[in-house]
Amino acid sequence: MEHCRPETAGAEGRPPWIARTLRVVAAAAAEVGAGLSRAAMDRRVLHRLSMLSERELKDIGLTPQDVADAAVRGTGDAADLLIDRRDARRRARVGVPLSW
């Protein structure tokens, strides 16, 4: 007698709802891991930036206050904040309007 498998079984022999659940859990775990990695990277970058002199920060378009503001928890992604501030200064310096 031939081995019977339900028509609803997935490619791995699991019911589709289990496969979908596993994919959702794996995606959520990857997202959490990426978020933790991003937070760790932000902390390292902010630490290194905080060690630079005012002149060194100015060379890359930042101020010590920018670094301090980016280090405040709850402000979102620190790298995005720093890039936005740097870009705003560049636009102001060359006279490009802030609206796009």
N, C-alpha and C positions, 0 to 999 in steps of 0.2 A: 504494500500500500504506500502511496506517495505521501510524503510529509506535507501536511496542510498548514498554510500560514494565512492568517486573516488578510484580506485585501487592504485593510487599513494600516498594515504594518509598514514602517519606513524601510529605507534601504538597509539599515543596520538591524532590522528585526524588532525595532521598538515601535510602539504605537506612535503616531504622528504627534500627539500632544506631549509626549515625553521628550521627543526630539526637539520640538519647538521650545519647551520649557528649558531644556539644557542649553539651547542656543541663546535664549534670553538671559539666563543666569551667567553664561560665559561672557556675553557682551557687557553685562552690568559689571562683572568682575574686572574685565579689561578696562572699562571706563573708570572705575574706582582706582585701579592701579595706575592708569595714566594721570588721573588727578593727583594722586599721591606723589607720583614722580615729578609732575609739574610743580607741585608745592615745594618739594625738596630742591628742585632746580632753582626756583625763585629764591629760596632761603640762601642757597650758596651764592647766587649772583648778587643778591642784596648785601650779603656779608662782604664779598669782594669789593663791591662798589663803595661800601662804607669805609673801607680801608684806603681808598684813593684820596688824594689831596683835592682841594677845591679847584686847583688849576687842572689837574688830570680830568676831573669831572667836566670842567668847562670845555676841555678839548673834545669830549664826546657829546657835548651839547646838553649836559645835565648840571644840576646844582645839588648841594648837600640836602636842601629841602626836598627836592624831588625824590631822593633816595629815602629820606625819612617818611615822606608821604606814602611811598610804595610799600614800606615796611609795615604800615598800619594794617592790621587784620581787618578783613571785611571790605577792602577797597577793590576786590576782584583780582585779576591777574596783574601782578607787579610788573612783568615785562611789558604788557600792553600799556600800562599807565606811563612807564618811562619812555616808551617809544612815542606815544601820543604827545607827551610834553616836549620831547626833542624835536619832533616834526613840527609842532606848533611854533617853536622858536625859529626853526629854519624858514618856515613860511613867512613869519613876521619879519625876519631879517631881509629876505629878498622881496618883500612887498606883495606876496601872493595872498589874496583874500582867504579868510578862514572857511568861507562857504565854498562848496565844491560844485 
